[in-house]
Structure formats: structure tokens, C-alpha cells
Amino acid sequence: MSIHHNINQIKDEIPAHVTLVAISKTHPPAIIMEAYNAGQSIFGENKVQELVSKYEVMPKDIEWHLVGHLQTNKVKYIATFVNLIHSVDSLKLLKEIDKQAAKNNRVINCLFQMHIAEEETKFGLAHDELVDILKSQEFRLLKNIQIVGLMGMATFTDDMEQVRKEFRGLSIFFNQVKKDFFNNSSDFITLSMGMSSDYRVAIEEGSTMIRVGSNIFGDRFYGTN
Ligand SMILES: *Cc1c(COP(=O)(O)O)cnc(C)c1O
């Protein structure tokens, strides 16, 4: 099946309030162009260097998201152009994003990544860690970041009831945070959850943004990177 076909199939299937982010990591620009030519304009990468090099050669009306773990010392490379960072997992990182955004006269949209999986290895904040950040004076002083929602990755498992439980928990927490800390603001509207294997469940549980890679581009081949 073609990339064009895959994109249209997913877009036909998902509700209008759900945004599709095409995760293009490991795929070269020529392949990503097939998705772009099929009408896809939002792409996500998980590595800073790969994101920058693709941004440089791809059409400028693409919206680029960073979905992978971000190191503080690399924020400066993406601060000029990134549209949404899905993976904010500390106040220190957020402060650096704010600083680099200010340097570029920008406001950068961010999601806090929450730890919802059973695996210890996945990144993300616990509920109380996020609440501590949101209550802090330091957080309130940041002017060049906009928190637009939360992101989470479920446990890597075939047990869809486990995955559903984790997404449901994140969705409930999202609504609580929206009410308690964002005054139900219409700026806080993005719940990024769901990948190729679990986006249908994620949407049923309230996702507004899905990050789909292999169902669009096929399998990834990891070479030397
Ligand atoms: C790779 C990746 C995805 C997409 O995964 P697929 O299973 O290929 O759809 C989504 N989110 C993040 C954070 C990723 O790193």
C-alpha cells in the first residue's frame, strides 16, 4: 500500500477534532515528501539532529513537532522553528525552552509528557511532579512558552485493556489539570496519545492528537544512527 493511501485511510477514520502527526523518524526526505504531497503537513521526529536536517530541506509550510526526549543543551537548535514540543519532562527543560524562545521572539507550544506506562524506562512526569511545577512561582514567570496540553505513551503490550486503562487515567488527569491550573482555558486542549498500534483506543479515551509512524511509512530500518 502507498503512503498516500495510508494517510487517507487514517484521516478518513479519525474524527475531525483529532490531529494526525506523521512520525517520520528514520525516513529520508524523499519518502516524507510522498506524505506531504498526499496533504499531510504535520510531521514529528524524535531526535533533534534529524529534525533540524529535515526542516532545512523540506517545504517551509510544514509544521514540525519534537516527540522524543529533549536534552537542555539541544533546545537552541530547534527553537527557531519547532511548532510543538511533546516531551517536556522537567522545569529545567521548560525554562531553557522559554529562554531560547525569547531569544527568537517566539512563544513555543509545549506538552508535558506524563509517565503512564508500567515500564520504568519510559520518560515522563508523575502526577505530583507536574502539580509541583504548575504551582511554582518559577513556572508562572515563564512568558515565552505556552502549555497546550499533555502527552503520554502507554505500555508496550498487546494487552489493549492495560493500554486503555493507562490512556483513561491520563485523560482524567488531563481534564483535572485543565480545570485546576488552566481555568478550563481553550489554550489547553491537546491530549497527545496514541501511536500505530493503539491510536484507536487512544481516541476512544479522549486523545486529540495521534502520533503515527509505521502505519503510514511502513517499518523503520535502524541503520547506524
Ligand atoms: C516512533 C514514535 C511514535 C510512532 O510510533 P509508531 O508505532 O511507528 O506509530 C510515536 N510517538 C513517539 C514518541 C515515537 O517515538
Ligand as a Chemical Component Dictionary entry (heavy atoms), coordinates in Angstrom:
data_LIG
# 
_chem_comp.id                   LIG 
_chem_comp.type                 NON-POLYMER 
_chem_comp.pdbx_formal_charge   0 
_chem_comp.three_letter_code    LIG 
# 
loop_
_chem_comp_atom.comp_id 
_chem_comp_atom.atom_id 
_chem_comp_atom.alt_atom_id 
_chem_comp_atom.type_symbol 
_chem_comp_atom.charge 
_chem_comp_atom.model_Cartn_x 
_chem_comp_atom.model_Cartn_y 
_chem_comp_atom.model_Cartn_z 
_chem_comp_atom.pdbx_ordinal 
LIG C1 C1 C 0 8.239 6.493 16.998 1  
LIG C2 C2 C 0 7.246 7.219 17.842 2  
LIG C3 C3 C 0 5.882 7.206 17.522 3  
LIG C4 C4 C 0 5.298 6.445 16.344 4  
LIG O1 O1 O 0 5.388 5.074 16.547 5  
LIG P1 P1 P 0 4.668 4.041 15.537 6  
LIG O2 O2 O 0 4.465 2.845 16.362 7  
LIG O3 O3 O 0 5.618 3.822 14.408 8  
LIG O4 O4 O 0 3.402 4.653 15.088 9  
LIG C5 C5 C 0 5.025 7.935 18.328 10 
LIG N1 N1 N 0 5.468 8.633 19.392 11 
LIG C6 C6 C 0 6.768 8.667 19.729 12 
LIG C7 C7 C 0 7.177 9.464 20.924 13 
LIG C8 C8 C 0 7.693 7.967 18.971 14 
LIG O5 O5 O 0 8.984 7.999 19.327 15 
# 
loop_
_chem_comp_bond.comp_id 
_chem_comp_bond.atom_id_1 
_chem_comp_bond.atom_id_2 
_chem_comp_bond.value_order 
_chem_comp_bond.pdbx_ordinal 
LIG C1 C2 SING 1  
LIG C2 C3 SING 2  
LIG C2 C8 DOUB 3  
LIG C3 C4 SING 4  
LIG C3 C5 DOUB 5  
LIG C4 O1 SING 6  
LIG O1 P1 SING 7  
LIG P1 O2 DOUB 8  
LIG P1 O3 SING 9  
LIG P1 O4 SING 10 
LIG C5 N1 SING 11 
LIG N1 C6 DOUB 12 
LIG C6 C7 SING 13 
LIG C6 C8 SING 14 
LIG C8 O5 SING 15 
# 
